[in-house]
Each structure stands twice: as C-alpha cells, then as structure tokens.
Amino acid sequence: MRIPHEDPQDPQRLRARLLNNLKALIFRSHRDVGSLELALYKDGDKRKLLELDLSDFDVLGSEAQRCDFTHFVKNFSRPSEGLDFESTLASVQLPDISQARDRKLHQEVIDLLTKLRRPFGVEKIVSLTVWDNPFHPMSDLVIAESVRLYQIEELNWCKLDLDLDVLKNRATSLRKLCLYSSGNWGILYHWLSPEGLASTEHFRNGDRASDAHLTRLEHLAERTRRIYGRSGSRSIKFVVTVDLPHRLESSTIPVENEGSSDRFFRSFSTIHKTLDSPQTQNLSRSCQPANRIKIAIIDNGVDKWQTTISENIKKGISYMSKTHGHTLPWFTASHAHGTHMASLIRKVSPICDLYIYRVNSHRGDINAENVIKAIKDASREKVDIVNLSLTFDKNPPGLEDAINAAATREKDKALFFCATSDEPHHSGKVYPAHSPNTISVSAANRGGRRRMESKGDVDLLVLGENMAVEGPTYFTKPQGVASGSSVATALASGIASVLLVCAMRVCAKEGGDWEEFKRRDKMLMLFKEMQPDEKHKYIDPALLFQRKLQQNGEAWWHIFNPQRYP
C-alpha cells in the first residue's frame, strides 16, 4: 500500500503556518489584552480568554479563606460553552501562596497547569507569575518543566535561590527572568559566574557580548552588597530582575512577605518628610495661610470618626434623600466605599483637606443629578482635585458640562480623576471617565499589568489590588483590603495632590505658577515621570519620589518647572 507523499505546499498547511506565525508576532508586539483583542478578532468573532488571573484565591494567612483554590482546581474542567482560552495566553497569574505556611499546594498548581494544556488547549504562556510558599516551595524541576512545556517568555516565580542549572537547559524560550535571593552569596556568585546566566543560550552572542553582560551583572551585585551592608539585617530579601538579553535592573524587598500595598505606600515616606518641613509649611498659597491641597470625594459618604482621616475632613454635604424626604448624613454609610477612598488618599497625601459629597448609599443608587450638584458645589469651594470613583454606562445630560466648567475655567480650575468600569463583560465607554476633561484611571495588579477586570484604554494604570484600607469605625471589621479601579483612582488623586504640593514648593522658590499643573495635559506629563517605560501607562511612584527627586536639587526644578511643558 502506497502512502501519499505530504505536499509541503498544501494551501491549508501553509495558511495554518502563516496564521500561527502572525499570531506569534501579534503576541510579541502587544501585551495589553485590549490591543490583542483588536488585533486578533474582527467584529462578530467569538472572543476567547487571553489571560488568567487567579489572585481571587490568594492565601492571606487565614484558614478561613473566601475562595478555596483546591476546590477550584478540582472542578476546573471545560464546560460545554462559555469558557474558551486562546492557544496562547498573554499572562497567567497563580494565587499568592506566600503566606500559606504549612499548607502545601504543589499538586493544585501542577493540576491547574496540566488542565490548561488539556482540556483547554493552551499551548503557550507568554508571562507566568507565581508567589510561592517560602516554607514549602515548588521544586526547581517542576518550574523548569513548566517553562519548557508552555514556552514561557517572561517568568516571575518568586522562589528563593532558583537553581539555574536545572532551569537553563529547559528555558530556551525565556526573554525575561526574575530571580529572588535569600542573601546566600554562594548562589549569587553562581548566578554571576560564567557557568550561570552568562552560559544560557541568550548570552551566546560571542565573548564580547557575554563579557558586557557579566560586567553589568557585577555592577548589579555591587549595588546589592552596598544595600545589604548598610541594612545590617539578615532578614532582608533581594530581588534581582534580569531582562534577557537587553536590560538589567534591581530592586529590594526590605521585609519578608511584605505586601505590594506596603511597598507602594512606602514610596512616599521620604517625600512626606520633605513636604512636612517648615520650609514647605510656610509657603503661601494665593494669599491663603495654608498650602494644603483641597480634594473633593464624591461618593457614598465618609465616617467622620475614622481617626486616620478625621483631621483632614473640612466639610461634608449630603444630597442623598430617602423616600420619606429625610436626607441621609454624609458621615454615615451602609457601605465602606467612600471611607476606603478617603483613607487611600490620606495615606498618599497626608497634607490635604478633604471635602465630602455624598451622592449615593450603594453601587446601584447613584443619581447623576446629585453628582452634578456635588461637582458644582466643589467648584465653588475651589477644590484642586475631584475624585470620582463611580461610573455611568451612558453620559448623563449636564454631567460633562459641569466637569468642563470646573476643569477649564481661568482661575481655580480642578483636576478630575475618574474610575473606569471593573465589569469584565462591559466593553464600551463609561462616564465621566471618557469625558474629554477628565483623567481616566484603571487598576493594575502587583506585576504592573492591567487587572483582568480593568479596562486598558485609559490615561493611567495604578496599582489597585489588595490595598490596605480603613473602613468605618462602626463596621465589624473596619480594616481590610480593597481592589479595583476605584482604589486606583483614589491613589491617583492622592499622588496628584503630592505633585501639586511639590510644584507649589518649587514655584515659590524659583518662580512660576504651580496652578499650571492643574491642567489635564500638564498633570499627565508629571505622571509620565513615574512610568517605567513609554509603552505602558503603569505608574510606579518610587521612580519619581525615591529616585529622581533624591538625585539632586536641580531635578526638582527640571520636573516641576511649568515652562518645561507646552
């Protein structure tokens, strides 16, 4: 029996190969899911999942977990319809199990990765993030096999002292690798040696290229030694991020198991001390005695007796009336949302005055007329910033006009920071975030990527995942964590407040009008100083407040000179 010879020019095979190559190019060029969807699908196409974020199952150290990861993996099977993955996923983030302690979740992780392959048909994962259990970490062999199986290009597996000898022969697809060290210099020296990173395929571009990378790695190690020696503490954990083969960076984690929330807020510690100095406190502000930035919080009310924010609250108004005609107080709420927003703003910007405008009680009863009234009243108070962590699916009549009037007037204009929708099924515009004179904000996860629920077509991407918040004192559990674009918007408002105080300080000394930065375009230019690169809109405050502004005094004038920006 004669077997037909396979035609290498078979049109169907050529088309399939061309489509696969095109898809690989698209995933290499675009990491934002919104951009990927535009590139991969046309109108009417059935859209598949392009990422998997399982941070809902983060283990927070408590036995009583809201979501059970073991139960999820056990039932993780392909339904008849409604859950389809692309063969290539832009990113997978497994649950944070760094606080799981005695709980071993090895098999769950293995089973999940196995099920993604079959029955869901995932062949490749571009970026994989795992926060491992430091007491019972995954074996290096399993990590290496995962990289090989899914042709992973970016690996951020938070396990201390990863064995490169096991990884490098199975990780030919890697382009970016994060390495976490316990401070064991034997491991560090191996990473830096010719048998370590320099021996991987990605560095085999000739001896000259290898020498150049080793020189940069040695410089990185020296910086780490200086940090380690100055701390005098053995509890410090180091993170060495190696972007293969183009860029080398380093960062430190001062406290083991420290959360991303703590690291974010610590970015402002130095600038808080600077702005609290007598030099700054004595600044004049348009003939007013104080230099505190006024921030309006238009939300569902704020607990006036929450000690972390009580001294910052200067005024409150409620527009929320019940059917019997009584107006609900602005200082009480059945939901903690408004208090959470105020506590986040206060953490970032302690020297601010808060003006509270209650327009609703919960998510479903936001009245557009109340929001318009609040904006007009806030404008009359000459607030500098308006925080709107709320959305409308349609643009209510009069809302855009109220915002434009407050944002564009000649004197005492206000900046508007507005949240986007966190509904995964909602793909359209939301308001007021998409109004022309607002700054739209979406939430990022701890890796600086857009959260699965958040929108990508925004002005700013700010960390908005598991952020520590304070709720009303009359709640059973007043402290907790919050996530979402509302959280990111409040943090952006707080950052803008700090930026305005910095501009006020510089302009008082060097000349210029600091209120120029209350223009939307100029404020966004200041936020660009905190972007790790121009391709992404993710904001890292440490880049500005812990690095650029600590270099020298000239950096202040260079950044906060209003004439620098058109």
PALUM-500272 format. One line per field, with one value per residue (C-alpha): residue number from 1; residue in three letters; z negated, y, x. Coordinates in steps of 0.25 Angstrom, whole numbers, plus 2048, in hexadecimal, padded with zeros to 3 digits. Last residue first. Layout:
N
seq <- NUM, ... $
type <- ALA, ... $
Z <- Z, ... $
Y <- Y, ... $
X <- X, ... $
END
This chain:
566
seq <- 566, 565, 564, 563, 562, 561, 560, 559, 558, 557, 556, 555, 554, 553, 552, 551, 550, 549, 548, 547, 546, 545, 544, 543, 542, 541, 540, 539, 538, 537, 536, 535, 534, 533, 532, 531, 530, 529, 528, 527, 526, 525, 524, 523, 522, 521, 520, 519, 518, 517, 516, 515, 514, 513, 512, 511, 510, 509, 508, 507, 506, 505, 504, 503, 502, 501, 500, 499, 498, 497, 496, 495, 494, 493, 492, 491, 490, 489, 488, 487, 486, 485, 484, 483, 482, 481, 480, 479, 478, 477, 476, 475, 474, 473, 472, 471, 470, 469, 468, 467, 466, 465, 464, 463, 462, 461, 460, 459, 458, 457, 456, 455, 454, 453, 452, 451, 450, 449, 448, 447, 446, 445, 444, 443, 442, 441, 440, 439, 438, 437, 436, 435, 434, 433, 432, 431, 430, 429, 428, 427, 426, 425, 424, 423, 422, 421, 420, 419, 418, 417, 416, 415, 414, 413, 412, 411, 410, 409, 408, 407, 406, 405, 404, 403, 402, 401, 400, 399, 398, 397, 396, 395, 394, 393, 392, 391, 390, 389, 388, 387, 386, 385, 384, 383, 382, 381, 380, 379, 378, 377, 376, 375, 374, 373, 372, 371, 370, 369, 368, 367, 366, 365, 364, 363, 362, 361, 360, 359, 358, 357, 356, 355, 354, 353, 352, 351, 350, 349, 348, 347, 346, 345, 344, 343, 342, 341, 340, 339, 338, 337, 336, 335, 334, 333, 332, 331, 330, 329, 328, 327, 326, 325, 324, 323, 322, 321, 320, 319, 318, 317, 316, 315, 314, 313, 312, 311, 310, 309, 308, 307, 306, 305, 304, 303, 302, 301, 300, 299, 298, 297, 296, 295, 294, 293, 292, 291, 290, 289, 288, 287, 286, 285, 284, 283, 282, 281, 280, 279, 278, 277, 276, 275, 274, 273, 272, 271, 270, 269, 268, 267, 266, 265, 264, 263, 262, 261, 260, 259, 258, 257, 256, 255, 254, 253, 252, 251, 250, 249, 248, 247, 246, 245, 244, 243, 242, 241, 240, 239, 238, 237, 236, 235, 234, 233, 232, 231, 230, 229, 228, 227, 226, 225, 224, 223, 222, 221, 220, 219, 218, 217, 216, 215, 214, 213, 212, 211, 210, 209, 208, 207, 206, 205, 204, 203, 202, 201, 200, 199, 198, 197, 196, 195, 194, 193, 192, 191, 190, 189, 188, 187, 186, 185, 184, 183, 182, 181, 180, 179, 178, 177, 176, 175, 174, 173, 172, 171, 170, 169, 168, 167, 166, 165, 164, 163, 162, 161, 160, 159, 158, 157, 156, 155, 154, 153, 152, 151, 150, 149, 148, 147, 146, 145, 144, 143, 142, 141, 140, 139, 138, 137, 136, 135, 134, 133, 132, 131, 130, 129, 128, 127, 126, 125, 124, 123, 122, 121, 120, 119, 118, 117, 116, 115, 114, 113, 112, 111, 110, 109, 108, 107, 106, 105, 104, 103, 102, 101, 100, 99, 98, 97, 96, 95, 94, 93, 92, 91, 90, 89, 88, 87, 86, 85, 84, 83, 82, 81, 80, 79, 78, 77, 76, 75, 74, 73, 72, 71, 70, 69, 68, 67, 66, 65, 64, 63, 62, 61, 60, 59, 58, 57, 56, 55, 54, 53, 52, 51, 50, 49, 48, 47, 46, 45, 44, 43, 42, 41, 40, 39, 38, 37, 36, 35, 34, 33, 32, 31, 30, 29, 28, 27, 26, 25, 24, 23, 22, 21, 20, 19, 18, 17, 16, 15, 14, 13, 12, 11, 10, 9, 8, 7, 6, 5, 4, 3, 2, 1 $
type <- PRO, TYR, ARG, GLN, PRO, ASN, PHE, ILE, HIS, TRP, TRP, ALA, GLU, GLY, ASN, GLN, GLN, LEU, LYS, ARG, GLN, PHE, LEU, LEU, ALA, PRO, ASP, ILE, TYR, LYS, HIS, LYS, GLU, ASP, PRO, GLN, MET, GLU, LYS, PHE, LEU, MET, LEU, MET, LYS, ASP, ARG, ARG, LYS, PHE, GLU, GLU, TRP, ASP, GLY, GLY, GLU, LYS, ALA, CYS, VAL, ARG, MET, ALA, CYS, VAL, LEU, LEU, VAL, SER, ALA, ILE, GLY, SER, ALA, LEU, ALA, THR, ALA, VAL, SER, SER, GLY, SER, ALA, VAL, GLY, GLN, PRO, LYS, THR, PHE, TYR, THR, PRO, GLY, GLU, VAL, ALA, MET, ASN, GLU, GLY, LEU, VAL, LEU, LEU, ASP, VAL, ASP, GLY, LYS, SER, GLU, MET, ARG, ARG, ARG, GLY, GLY, ARG, ASN, ALA, ALA, SER, VAL, SER, ILE, THR, ASN, PRO, SER, HIS, ALA, PRO, TYR, VAL, LYS, GLY, SER, HIS, HIS, PRO, GLU, ASP, SER, THR, ALA, CYS, PHE, PHE, LEU, ALA, LYS, ASP, LYS, GLU, ARG, THR, ALA, ALA, ALA, ASN, ILE, ALA, ASP, GLU, LEU, GLY, PRO, PRO, ASN, LYS, ASP, PHE, THR, LEU, SER, LEU, ASN, VAL, ILE, ASP, VAL, LYS, GLU, ARG, SER, ALA, ASP, LYS, ILE, ALA, LYS, ILE, VAL, ASN, GLU, ALA, ASN, ILE, ASP, GLY, ARG, HIS, SER, ASN, VAL, ARG, TYR, ILE, TYR, LEU, ASP, CYS, ILE, PRO, SER, VAL, LYS, ARG, ILE, LEU, SER, ALA, MET, HIS, THR, GLY, HIS, ALA, HIS, SER, ALA, THR, PHE, TRP, PRO, LEU, THR, HIS, GLY, HIS, THR, LYS, SER, MET, TYR, SER, ILE, GLY, LYS, LYS, ILE, ASN, GLU, SER, ILE, THR, THR, GLN, TRP, LYS, ASP, VAL, GLY, ASN, ASP, ILE, ILE, ALA, ILE, LYS, ILE, ARG, ASN, ALA, PRO, GLN, CYS, SER, ARG, SER, LEU, ASN, GLN, THR, GLN, PRO, SER, ASP, LEU, THR, LYS, HIS, ILE, THR, SER, PHE, SER, ARG, PHE, PHE, ARG, ASP, SER, SER, GLY, GLU, ASN, GLU, VAL, PRO, ILE, THR, SER, SER, GLU, LEU, ARG, HIS, PRO, LEU, ASP, VAL, THR, VAL, VAL, PHE, LYS, ILE, SER, ARG, SER, GLY, SER, ARG, GLY, TYR, ILE, ARG, ARG, THR, ARG, GLU, ALA, LEU, HIS, GLU, LEU, ARG, THR, LEU, HIS, ALA, ASP, SER, ALA, ARG, ASP, GLY, ASN, ARG, PHE, HIS, GLU, THR, SER, ALA, LEU, GLY, GLU, PRO, SER, LEU, TRP, HIS, TYR, LEU, ILE, GLY, TRP, ASN, GLY, SER, SER, TYR, LEU, CYS, LEU, LYS, ARG, LEU, SER, THR, ALA, ARG, ASN, LYS, LEU, VAL, ASP, LEU, ASP, LEU, ASP, LEU, LYS, CYS, TRP, ASN, LEU, GLU, GLU, ILE, GLN, TYR, LEU, ARG, VAL, SER, GLU, ALA, ILE, VAL, LEU, ASP, SER, MET, PRO, HIS, PHE, PRO, ASN, ASP, TRP, VAL, THR, LEU, SER, VAL, ILE, LYS, GLU, VAL, GLY, PHE, PRO, ARG, ARG, LEU, LYS, THR, LEU, LEU, ASP, ILE, VAL, GLU, GLN, HIS, LEU, LYS, ARG, ASP, ARG, ALA, GLN, SER, ILE, ASP, PRO, LEU, GLN, VAL, SER, ALA, LEU, THR, SER, GLU, PHE, ASP, LEU, GLY, GLU, SER, PRO, ARG, SER, PHE, ASN, LYS, VAL, PHE, HIS, THR, PHE, ASP, CYS, ARG, GLN, ALA, GLU, SER, GLY, LEU, VAL, ASP, PHE, ASP, SER, LEU, ASP, LEU, GLU, LEU, LEU, LYS, ARG, LYS, ASP, GLY, ASP, LYS, TYR, LEU, ALA, LEU, GLU, LEU, SER, GLY, VAL, ASP, ARG, HIS, SER, ARG, PHE, ILE, LEU, ALA, LYS, LEU, ASN, ASN, LEU, LEU, ARG, ALA, ARG, LEU, ARG, GLN, PRO, ASP, GLN, PRO, ASP, GLU, HIS, PRO, ILE, ARG, MET $
Z <- 796, 78A, 786, 782, 776, 770, 767, 76D, 770, 764, 75B, 762, 760, 751, 753, 754, 74A, 753, 75E, 755, 749, 74D, 75C, 75F, 752, 757, 761, 76B, 775, 783, 78B, 797, 792, 788, 779, 778, 76C, 773, 77C, 771, 772, 780, 77D, 773, 77F, 788, 77E, 77A, 76B, 76D, 771, 763, 75F, 766, 768, 75F, 759, 74B, 74A, 758, 752, 745, 74D, 757, 74B, 745, 753, 754, 747, 74A, 757, 750, 747, 753, 75A, 74D, 74D, 75B, 759, 74E, 757, 762, 759, 74C, 73E, 731, 723, 716, 710, 70E, 706, 70C, 703, 705, 714, 71D, 71D, 729, 72D, 73C, 741, 750, 755, 75A, 764, 773, 778, 785, 788, 793, 78C, 784, 776, 773, 777, 770, 778, 776, 76D, 766, 75A, 761, 769, 767, 771, 771, 77A, 779, 77C, 786, 792, 78C, 78C, 77D, 77A, 77F, 785, 793, 798, 795, 789, 787, 77E, 775, 76E, 775, 775, 76A, 76B, 767, 769, 768, 763, 768, 75E, 769, 778, 778, 77F, 775, 76D, 77A, 781, 776, 775, 784, 784, 779, 77F, 786, 781, 78A, 78A, 783, 776, 76D, 75F, 759, 75B, 754, 757, 755, 753, 74B, 74D, 743, 74E, 757, 74C, 74C, 75B, 75B, 750, 757, 764, 75B, 755, 763, 767, 75C, 758, 752, 756, 750, 742, 73A, 744, 747, 73A, 73C, 733, 734, 72F, 72C, 72F, 728, 726, 735, 738, 72C, 72C, 73A, 736, 729, 731, 73B, 731, 729, 736, 739, 72B, 72E, 725, 724, 719, 719, 725, 71D, 724, 728, 724, 72E, 72B, 738, 733, 737, 73A, 73E, 732, 72F, 728, 724, 71F, 71D, 71B, 70C, 70D, 717, 70F, 703, 70A, 703, 70F, 716, 725, 72E, 73B, 745, 74A, 743, 745, 743, 73E, 73E, 731, 733, 727, 724, 730, 738, 745, 73E, 735, 731, 722, 721, 72D, 726, 718, 71D, 71F, 72E, 72D, 722, 72B, 737, 730, 72C, 739, 73F, 732, 737, 743, 73B, 730, 73B, 742, 736, 72D, 72C, 728, 725, 72D, 73B, 744, 752, 75E, 76D, 779, 787, 795, 795, 78D, 783, 775, 769, 75C, 750, 742, 735, 728, 71B, 719, 714, 714, 71E, 724, 727, 72F, 737, 73A, 73E, 747, 74F, 750, 756, 760, 764, 766, 76E, 777, 779, 77C, 786, 78E, 78C, 793, 79E, 7A1, 7A0, 7AB, 7AC, 7A2, 798, 79B, 79C, 78D, 788, 784, 77A, 772, 776, 77A, 76C, 767, 764, 75D, 755, 751, 74C, 744, 73F, 738, 736, 737, 746, 74F, 75E, 769, 777, 784, 792, 78F, 79B, 799, 78B, 78A, 78A, 781, 776, 76F, 76F, 76C, 75E, 758, 74B, 745, 74D, 752, 760, 769, 777, 784, 791, 78D, 798, 791, 78F, 78D, 783, 77B, 77C, 776, 76A, 768, 767, 75E, 754, 74E, 741, 734, 729, 733, 73A, 748, 74E, 75C, 769, 777, 784, 792, 790, 79B, 7A0, 798, 79D, 792, 790, 78F, 78E, 784, 77D, 77B, 775, 76C, 767, 765, 75C, 755, 752, 74C, 743, 736, 72A, 71E, 721, 72B, 72B, 738, 73E, 748, 752, 760, 76A, 779, 784, 793, 795, 7A2, 7A6, 7A3, 798, 798, 78D, 791, 797, 793, 787, 787, 779, 76D, 762, 75A, 75D, 757, 74B, 748, 74A, 740, 740, 734, 72C, 71D, 71A, 71A, 720, 72B, 736, 743, 74A, 750, 756, 760, 76D, 77A, 787, 796, 794, 7A1, 7AA, 7B4, 7C0, 7C3, 7C5, 7C8, 7BF, 7BD, 7BE, 7B7, 7AC, 7AA, 7A8, 79D, 797, 796, 799, 7A8, 7B1, 7AD, 7AC, 7BA, 7C0, 7BA, 7C0, 7CE, 7CD, 7C9, 7D5, 7DF, 7DA, 7DB, 7E9, 7EE, 7E8, 7F0, 7FD, 7FD, 802, 7FA, 801, 7F8, 800, 802, 7FB, 804, 800 $
Y <- 925, 91E, 924, 931, 92B, 927, 91C, 911, 919, 922, 915, 90E, 91A, 917, 90A, 8FB, 8F9, 8FF, 8F4, 8E8, 8E7, 8F0, 8EF, 8E0, 8DC, 8E1, 8D6, 8D9, 8CF, 8D6, 8CD, 8CF, 8DB, 8D4, 8D3, 8DE, 8E7, 8F3, 8F1, 8F5, 903, 904, 8FF, 90B, 914, 90F, 910, 91E, 91F, 91F, 92E, 930, 930, 93E, 941, 946, 93E, 93D, 93E, 937, 92B, 92A, 92B, 921, 917, 91A, 917, 90A, 905, 908, 901, 8F5, 8F5, 8F6, 8EB, 8E3, 8E5, 8E1, 8D4, 8D1, 8D4, 8CC, 8BF, 8B9, 8BB, 8B5, 8B5, 8BE, 8C1, 8B3, 8B3, 8C1, 8CC, 8D2, 8D4, 8CE, 8CF, 8CA, 8C1, 8BF, 8B1, 8B5, 8C3, 8C7, 8D2, 8D2, 8E0, 8E6, 8DB, 8D1, 8C5, 8C2, 8BA, 8AD, 8A5, 8AE, 8B6, 8B3, 8B9, 8AC, 8AF, 8B1, 8BD, 8C5, 8CF, 8DE, 8E8, 8F7, 900, 90C, 904, 8FB, 8EC, 8EB, 8F2, 8E9, 8DB, 8D7, 8C9, 8BB, 8B7, 8A8, 8A9, 8B3, 8BB, 8C8, 8D4, 8DE, 8ED, 8F7, 905, 911, 91E, 92C, 937, 942, 942, 938, 92B, 920, 925, 929, 91D, 914, 91A, 91A, 90B, 908, 910, 905, 8F7, 8F0, 8E2, 8D6, 8DF, 8DD, 8E0, 8E2, 8F1, 8F9, 908, 90F, 91E, 922, 930, 92E, 933, 928, 91E, 923, 922, 914, 910, 915, 90D, 901, 902, 904, 8F7, 8EF, 8E3, 8D8, 8CB, 8CC, 8CF, 8DB, 8E6, 8F5, 8F8, 904, 904, 90F, 90A, 913, 90E, 90D, 8FE, 8FB, 8EC, 8E7, 8F1, 8EE, 8DF, 8E2, 8EB, 8E1, 8D6, 8DF, 8E1, 8D2, 8CD, 8CA, 8CD, 8DC, 8E6, 8F4, 8FA, 8F9, 8F3, 8FE, 8FC, 8FD, 8F0, 8EA, 8EB, 8F7, 8F6, 904, 904, 90F, 90E, 917, 918, 909, 908, 907, 8FB, 8F3, 8E9, 8EA, 8E5, 8EE, 8F5, 8E9, 8EC, 8ED, 8E6, 8EC, 8FA, 8FC, 90A, 90D, 91A, 91B, 920, 92C, 934, 943, 947, 953, 94B, 940, 944, 93A, 939, 92A, 927, 92E, 929, 91B, 912, 911, 90B, 901, 8FD, 8FC, 8F2, 8E9, 8E9, 8DC, 8D5, 8D6, 8CD, 8C3, 8C1, 8BE, 8B5, 8AC, 8A9, 89A, 89D, 8AB, 8B4, 8AF, 8B5, 8B9, 8B6, 8B8, 8B2, 8B5, 8AF, 8A0, 89C, 8A5, 8A1, 8A5, 8A3, 8A3, 8A3, 89E, 8A5, 89D, 89D, 8AB, 8B5, 8BE, 8C5, 8B8, 8B3, 8C0, 8C0, 8B2, 8B3, 8BF, 8B6, 8AB, 8B4, 8B9, 8AA, 8A7, 8B3, 8AE, 8A0, 8A5, 8AC, 8A0, 897, 8A1, 8A1, 892, 890, 890, 885, 88D, 888, 87A, 87A, 879, 888, 886, 87C, 874, 881, 886, 890, 886, 87D, 889, 88C, 87D, 87D, 88B, 886, 893, 88C, 88F, 890, 890, 896, 891, 898, 892, 883, 87A, 872, 86E, 85F, 85F, 86C, 867, 85C, 863, 870, 86B, 875, 87B, 880, 87D, 888, 883, 88F, 889, 890, 888, 87B, 870, 869, 85C, 861, 86C, 862, 857, 862, 865, 856, 853, 85F, 858, 861, 868, 863, 86D, 878, 875, 87B, 888, 883, 88C, 886, 88E, 88A, 87D, 873, 867, 869, 85E, 85F, 850, 84E, 859, 861, 855, 851, 85F, 85E, 850, 855, 861, 858, 84E, 857, 85E, 85A, 862, 863, 872, 877, 885, 885, 87E, 889, 883, 880, 88B, 887, 891, 893, 885, 87E, 873, 87C, 878, 874, 875, 878, 86A, 85B, 85E, 85B, 856, 85D, 856, 850, 85D, 866, 85D, 85E, 86D, 86F, 87D, 886, 87F, 87B, 875, 883, 886, 88E, 883, 88A, 883, 88F, 891, 887, 88F, 888, 88F, 88F, 88A, 887, 890, 88B, 894, 89D, 8A9, 8A5, 89E, 89C, 8AA, 8B1, 8A6, 8A8, 8B7, 8B5, 8AA, 8B3, 8AB, 8AF, 8AD, 89F, 89A, 89F, 899, 88C, 88D, 890, 884, 87B, 881, 87F, 870, 86E, 874, 86C, 85F, 863, 866, 859, 85E, 854, 849, 83C, 830, 826, 819, 80D, 800 $
X <- 810, 817, 824, 81E, 817, 824, 821, 82A, 837, 835, 834, 840, 849, 849, 850, 84E, 843, 838, 83B, 83C, 832, 827, 828, 82B, 824, 817, 816, 80A, 806, 803, 80C, 814, 81B, 823, 824, 819, 81B, 81F, 813, 80B, 811, 80D, 7FF, 7FE, 802, 7F7, 7EC, 7EF, 7F0, 7FF, 7FE, 7FA, 809, 80B, 819, 825, 831, 82D, 81E, 81E, 826, 81D, 810, 814, 817, 80A, 803, 80B, 806, 7F8, 7F9, 7FE, 7F2, 7E8, 7F0, 7EE, 7DF, 7DE, 7E6, 7DC, 7D0, 7D7, 7D7, 7DB, 7D9, 7E0, 7DB, 7D9, 7CC, 7C8, 7BB, 7B8, 7B5, 7C3, 7C0, 7CB, 7DA, 7E1, 7ED, 7EE, 7EB, 7EC, 7EB, 7F9, 7F7, 7F5, 7F3, 7ED, 7E3, 7E0, 7E4, 7D8, 7D8, 7D2, 7DE, 7E8, 7F1, 7FF, 809, 80C, 805, 7F8, 7F4, 7E7, 7E1, 7E1, 7DB, 7DF, 7D4, 7D2, 7CE, 7C3, 7C7, 7C8, 7BB, 7B5, 7B7, 7BB, 7B8, 7BE, 7B6, 7B6, 7C3, 7BC, 7C6, 7C2, 7CB, 7CD, 7CF, 7D9, 7D4, 7DE, 7D8, 7D9, 7DC, 7DD, 7DB, 7D0, 7D3, 7D1, 7C5, 7BC, 7C0, 7BC, 7AE, 7AC, 7B0, 7A6, 79A, 793, 798, 7A3, 79F, 7A5, 7A7, 7B3, 7B8, 7C5, 7C4, 7CF, 7CF, 7DC, 7E0, 7D3, 7CF, 7C3, 7BA, 7C0, 7BC, 7AE, 7AD, 7B3, 7A9, 79D, 7A1, 7A3, 795, 78F, 796, 790, 798, 78E, 794, 7A2, 79E, 799, 79A, 79E, 7A6, 7B0, 7BC, 7C6, 7D4, 7E0, 7EE, 7FB, 7FB, 7FB, 7FD, 7F7, 7EC, 7E8, 7E7, 7DF, 7D5, 7D3, 7D0, 7C7, 7BF, 7BE, 7BA, 7AC, 7A0, 7A5, 7A6, 7AD, 7A5, 798, 78C, 782, 774, 769, 761, 766, 775, 77D, 78C, 792, 79B, 7A6, 7B3, 7BE, 7CC, 7D0, 7DF, 7DE, 7D4, 7DD, 7E4, 7DB, 7CF, 7C5, 7C0, 7BC, 7BB, 7AF, 7AA, 7B4, 7B9, 7C6, 7CB, 7D9, 7DF, 7EE, 7F4, 7FD, 7F8, 7F7, 7EF, 7F5, 7F5, 7FC, 808, 812, 815, 813, 81C, 828, 824, 826, 819, 81C, 829, 825, 819, 823, 82B, 81F, 818, 81D, 81A, 80B, 80E, 817, 80C, 802, 80B, 80B, 817, 81A, 828, 82B, 834, 831, 83C, 83C, 846, 846, 84D, 849, 84A, 84C, 845, 83E, 844, 83D, 845, 83D, 843, 83E, 841, 840, 84F, 84F, 85B, 854, 860, 867, 85B, 859, 868, 869, 85D, 863, 870, 867, 861, 86F, 873, 867, 86A, 879, 873, 86A, 876, 87F, 874, 872, 881, 883, 879, 869, 868, 860, 852, 857, 85A, 868, 869, 85D, 866, 872, 87A, 877, 86C, 861, 86C, 870, 862, 860, 86D, 869, 85D, 855, 847, 847, 83C, 83E, 834, 836, 833, 835, 833, 831, 83D, 839, 83B, 84A, 84B, 841, 848, 856, 84F, 84B, 841, 847, 83A, 82D, 824, 821, 822, 824, 823, 824, 81D, 81E, 812, 818, 826, 823, 81A, 825, 82F, 825, 823, 832, 834, 82B, 81F, 821, 81D, 821, 823, 815, 816, 811, 80F, 80F, 80F, 811, 810, 808, 808, 800, 7F2, 7E9, 7DE, 7DD, 7E9, 7F4, 7ED, 7EA, 7F8, 7FC, 7F0, 7F4, 802, 7FE, 7F4, 7FE, 808, 7FE, 805, 7FE, 808, 80B, 801, 806, 80E, 802, 7FF, 7F5, 7FA, 7FC, 7FB, 7FF, 7FD, 7F7, 7FA, 7F0, 7E5, 7DC, 7CD, 7C3, 7B5, 7B1, 7B0, 7B9, 7C8, 7CC, 7D2, 7C9, 7D5, 7DD, 7D2, 7D1, 7E0, 7DF, 7D5, 7CF, 7CC, 7D6, 7D4, 7E2, 7E8, 7F6, 7F1, 7F0, 7ED, 7E2, 7DC, 7EA, 7E7, 7EA, 7E9, 7EB, 7E7, 7D9, 7D2, 7C9, 7BF, 7C1, 7B5, 7BE, 7CC, 7D6, 7E5, 7EA, 7DE, 7DE, 7ED, 7EC, 7E2, 7EA, 7F7, 803, 804, 810, 815, 806, 804, 810, 80C, 7FF, 805, 80E, 802, 7FA, 805, 806, 7F7, 7F7, 803, 7FC, 7EF, 7F6, 7FE, 80C, 813, 80B, 80B, 80E, 802, 805, 806, 800 $
END
